[in-house]
Every structure is written in C-alpha cells, then in structure tokens.
Amino acid sequence: MNRILSLALLVLGAAWWSSCKHIQAEDTEKETFVLSDTMLQSIHIDTAGIKPVQSELRLSGKVSPDVGKVLKVYPLVSGFVKDIKVQLGDFVQKGQILAVIQSGEIADYEKQMAEAKSDLAVAEKGLKVAQDLYSSQLSTEKDVVNAQGELDKARAEVNRLNDLFKIYRRGAGSTYLVTAPISGYVIEKNINNNMEIRTDNNQNIFTVSELNDVWVMANVFETDIARVKEGYDADIVTISYPDTVFHGKVDKIYNFLDPATKTMQIRIKLNNKDMQLKPEMFATVTLHYNEGDNMIAVPTSSLIFDRSKNYVLVFKDKYNIQVREVEPYKTAGGLAYLSKGLNPGEQVISRNQLLIYNALND
C-alpha cells in the first residue's frame, strides 16, 4: 500500500514539475522580443561616437545687396524727363537706356559744337591761305604759325565737346540718355515722366545692383557678442523659402553698436545664382560653432522622452535590443551630446524606434 502511495505521489510531482516548466517556457517566449525582417528594414541604426560639442546661436537679419556691386545713377544735366524705359525689378544690361531727358544744356552743347565745327572749317581754310601766300612770298612765316595756332584751338574745342557728348550720351533732338553703368537689377527708381531734373539735387534717380551674390546682415545682441567670430558656419532660412536652408559663413563683424537698436551687425555672404534671395527679405540666421569639449553624440532623433526621462534603444541584433536611460548634455545641429548612458561604438535606433520602445514596455 505504501509503495502504491509513493508511486502516485511521484507521478503527481512529475506532472506538476512538467506543468511549471511549460508555464515558464510560455512566459519566457512571451517576454522575448524579436525584430521582424520588415521592421528591420524600416529602422535606421547609428553608431555613438565622440564628437566636438557644437553650439548654436539664432539671430534675426535681412537680405541686402552686395554694396560693392551696387551703383547709384545721378543725372549729369538738368531738364525734364521725356521717357522712362525701365521699371523697378527689371534686369538691365550695361549701357542699356534707362530714361530719356530733354535738356537745355544738351541743346547748348549742340550749339557750341556747331560753332566749333564752323570755326574749325574757317581755321583750316585760313591755314591753307596763309601757306599759299607764304609760298608766293606775299606773307611771312609768322602768319602761317598764327593760322596753325587758330586751327589747333578749333580742333581742341571740337575734341572737348566730343568728350562731353561721350560722357552725357547725347540722344536725338537735344536729349540726354541715362544708361545703366553695370548689368543688374533696378532696385531703386526715383524718377517719373515729366519730372524736372536738377543737377544740384543730390538724389539719385536709379540704383542698379548685381544680385548673383547677396549679403545677409544679422543683428547680435550685446549678451551674445563674445560668442560670435568670423568664419563661423551659418544657416539661413527665409519666410519665402521655409524649407530651403542657405549655407554661408560669417565673413565680417561690424565692431560697433547701432545706437537705435543696441545691436552689432555681422555679415554673411551668399551665392544667389538662382536669384531666390531678394533685398529686404527677412532672414533667420543660425550660427554653428564648437565649444571646445568632446562628448559622445548620437542623432537627436534617437532620443525617446518618457516619464520625464530620456532613453535610447541600443541595438545589438534583432534578438537583442535594450532600452537604455541616457542623460543629454545638450542638443545642437541634429546631434544629442550625452553625459551618461552610452559608450563609444554602441549602436542606437534613430528611426521608428518609438514603436519598438512601446512593444518592449508592454
């Protein structure tokens, strides 16, 4: 009877042990997370590395033309505006007519030219007569010299007036032609038809600028002046093109403060071959510079913020993914610099990691 009882207890114990092992195996299988091949293709894996810590400084500014490629056009004669050939924003070639001005000064110069040409013709004939008389011994050599002098004076006056007409670019009917000094865009126009033009007015009538290169002038507050240096990389974004980042460098620092705004200006030169940037556009400028320290860095996109803490998913293989708490020192330029939690060379998931994080925490 005792043997039968012992055998029954042994069988029950074996069954219980087997049941416990089965339940434990089921729990282990349930807790093990395996990344599917489809999910593996949708994630992105980055390697943590030691990199110089970068900082950013955000400034406001505006686009302006390169002043070295901006020319203001002033009237050289007085008169009345007869015809304006261009408008604001037009592209003009060097030498192209911008406006036509009816000028009494040009009419006076034309009168002087007619008189000078007449005097030249008389002087040429006088010299020929003097030479003929001298050959016939009817006059002296002094008469020939005097006639030659009168001819030289007449020629000099004609040449002087021709040089004036080259400067003034004379048109038809006593008109003065205002022409473009360079190829570029008309960015300022202070002239209208029938307007009176006076040479004693210091106002320019046109401004022409090349826009293949432009400047971005950014304002720096006093508290940030010590953080700005020439050569810093700069990213510029405008309201007109919010998804386009223009890249340049700080190439000049204006070491004085504007008394009105109490800010210092810096300049970033940009290539504008596509003519996207227009003068007076508002611009947001982000400067990038190294702090001087080195820290472990991962993409900012790899961070998961949950329950007031930051985590990353450390990837070893699709069977081995670990949730790791980290302490970010700062984020800048798309990188998160970590003071704690990762070692150089460890791999982290930086895309679609939130789905995996939620699965691991279910």
JOTA-V807504 format. One record per backbone hydrogen bond with DSSP energy under -1.0 kcal/mol. CO is the residue of the C=O (numbers start at 1). NH is the residue of the N-H. Records with the same first field share a line. If there is no record, write none. Layout:
CO = NH  NH
//
This chain:
1 = 5
2 = 6
3 = 7
4 = 8
5 = 9
6 = 10
7 = 11
8 = 12
9 = 13
10 = 14
11 = 15
12 = 16
13 = 17
14 = 18
15 = 19
16 = 20
17 = 21
18 = 22
19 = 23
20 = 24
21 = 25
22 = 26
23 = 27
24 = 28
25 = 29
26 = 30
27 = 31
28 = 32
36 = 40
37 = 41
44 = 350
46 = 348
48 = 345
49 = 297
51 = 295
53 = 291
55 = 289
57 = 287
59 = 285
60 = 219
61 = 283
62 = 217
63 = 280
64 = 215
66 = 69
67 = 70
69 = 210
71 = 208
73 = 205  206
79 = 197
80 = 102
81 = 194
83 = 100
87 = 90
90 = 186
92 = 184
93 = 96
96 = 180
98 = 85  86
99 = 178
100 = 82  83
101 = 176
102 = 80
103 = 107
104 = 108
105 = 109
106 = 110
107 = 111
108 = 112
109 = 113
110 = 114
111 = 115
112 = 116
113 = 117
114 = 118
115 = 119
116 = 120
117 = 121
118 = 122
119 = 123
120 = 124
121 = 125
122 = 126
123 = 127
124 = 128
125 = 129
126 = 130
127 = 131
128 = 132
129 = 133
130 = 134
131 = 135
132 = 136
133 = 138
134 = 137
141 = 145
142 = 146
143 = 147
144 = 148
145 = 149
146 = 150
147 = 151
148 = 152
149 = 153
150 = 154
151 = 155
152 = 156
153 = 157
154 = 158
155 = 159
156 = 160
157 = 161
158 = 162
159 = 163
160 = 164
161 = 165
162 = 166
163 = 167
164 = 168
165 = 169
169 = 177
174 = 103
175 = 171
176 = 101
178 = 98  99
180 = 95
184 = 92
185 = 209
186 = 89
188 = 207
192 = 195
195 = 81
197 = 79
198 = 201
205 = 190
206 = 73
207 = 187  188
208 = 71
209 = 185
212 = 272
214 = 270
215 = 64
216 = 268
217 = 62
218 = 266
220 = 264
221 = 224
224 = 227
225 = 228
229 = 232
232 = 250
233 = 288
234 = 248
235 = 286
236 = 246
237 = 284
241 = 244
246 = 236
248 = 234
250 = 231
252 = 267
253 = 255
254 = 256
258 = 262
263 = 258
264 = 220
265 = 254
266 = 218
267 = 251  252
268 = 216
270 = 214
272 = 275
278 = 281
281 = 63
283 = 61
284 = 237
285 = 59
286 = 235
287 = 57
289 = 55
293 = 53
295 = 51
296 = 338
297 = 49
298 = 336
299 = 302
300 = 303
304 = 311
306 = 309
309 = 306
310 = 326
311 = 304
312 = 324
313 = 349
314 = 322
317 = 320
318 = 35
320 = 316  317
322 = 314
324 = 312
327 = 339
330 = 337
332 = 335
334 = 300
335 = 332
336 = 298
337 = 329  330
340 = 327
343 = 346
346 = 48
347 = 315
348 = 46
353 = 357
354 = 358
355 = 359
356 = 360
357 = 361
//
